[in-house]
Amino acid sequence: MKRRSLLSLLLASSAGAALAGGRWSSGGAGSPRSRSVLVLLELRGGNDGLNTLAPIADPLYRQARPTLALDGGEALPLVAGLALHPALAPLLPLWQSQRLAFALGVGWPRPNRSHFKAADQWATASPSGEGSGWLAAALDQRQQPGPLLALGPAGCPAMEGGKALALQLSSAELRGRQGAGFDPAEAGANAVLRQMLALEQAGMQQLQRLRRELAPLPPGLAIPRGALGQQVALALRLIGSGACPPVLQLAQGGYDTHVGQAVRHGRVLSELATALAALTTGLERLPNRPAVTLLAVSEFGRRLRENGSRGTDHGSASVALLLGEQLPNRLIGRYPSLSDLDERGDLIPSLSPPDLYRQVLQRVGV
């Protein structure tokens, strides 16, 4: 359990009452059971939406990107004027069966181009980047006990700062030794330390329960190699357990494509597509699975014009990706204009992160 999660929970006024009331059971009939699961996938580094879902028919696109614009013969047409990067071909069946959707022009006006600040803005759903994580706040508002579980390598600020425990579990931790936890009585008369140890003990108990209840992977399922594939495998084992937390987080890096973008972007998109295809196939083979919705976002997009290193620099609006059963709208929002740019030469967003989050939360009921 992350120390900043502990401190955030310590400051929550009802954290002690939640523990005293036995909210965090160690298994059995009191274990939380999810009817729906929301999976947040963070594409870290700033994904180039213009080449993920390209405005292939717009001449300004090719003028701004003489070496990076997608080849019209290789790009995968989706709707009039928009084409998918060829590395995302494994996702085409999901598009055709209405299980894949794109949110267009997602971002903040004049976003901070720092990865850290921009990530904080997305995590908190606030331009200031301050406050509780948006997922933590959503569970608080709906009085859901959680926990929220990060499977990515660096935790998830969007899950922190609320009343529910924000935990982290990785494939590597599954293979390691399981600690015995901490005895709050060791804090003696120090009330603050005692409550911190109690919270950490509660987190340890939740992680031990989740480890015990992990389901096996569906037989014959091919899991892609790499870090994202391992996270997908763990997510499937949690979802198949029948006791999956209501919110999971995955993370993939490699999207900061300042140099040589064509090869680097194609590589990470291919990894993304094969992992999501495996996730979908695995879900189809799970008996009695809950409804699962996945939202993939990145902290910002890239600039319209390619740079001198055949890459792109930090920009503004990008695309977000959604996976789920029978999505009513396969395109949400509108694609940014390539001729109407802001004073910095960036795309002007048409859909704010809070608006996107609201639509997703309404769908999944988290």
Number of C-alpha atoms within 10 A of each C-alpha: 19 15 10 13 23 23 14 17 23 20 13 14 11 14 19 17 10 14 15 11 10 11 16 22 16 17 16 8 8 11 18 20 15 19 17 20 21 24 21 21 24 22 23 18 21 28 30 28 24 28 25 23 26 24 25 23 13 14 10 15 21 17 13 16 17 12 14 20 19 25 13 12 8 12 22 21 19 14 9 9 12 19 22 23 23 22 21 22 17 17 21 19 12 19 16 11 11 17 21 22 21 20 23 23 26 32 30 25 17 16 20 19 18 12 17 12 17 23 23 21 25 26 24 25 24 19 17 13 17 13 17 21 23 24 26 26 20 19 22 17 11 10 12 15 17 24 24 23 26 27 23 22 17 12 22 26 21 26 29 29 27 28 27 26 27 28 25 21 19 19 15 9 11 13 8 8 7 12 9 10 15 17 12 18 13 11 16 9 9 11 11 11 16 18 20 20 20 22 25 23 18 22 22 20 19 20 21 18 17 21 17 11 17 19 18 14 20 18 8 7 13 16 19 19 11 11 18 24 22 20 25 22 23 22 26 24 23 21 26 24 21 20 20 29 22 26 25 25 25 27 22 22 15 15 22 22 22 17 16 15 21 16 11 17 22 18 14 18 21 18 20 23 17 22 26 22 20 21 21 19 14 23 22 12 14 18 11 12 19 19 15 19 21 22 21 21 25 29 32 30 30 28 23 25 21 21 16 10 12 17 22 23 19 23 26 30 34 33 27 26 18 21 23 20 13 13 17 11 13 17 16 19 17 13 24 21 15 18 11 11 14 13 9 10 15 23 28 24 26 19 23 18 21 18 11 19 17 12 11 17 14 9 14 17 14 22
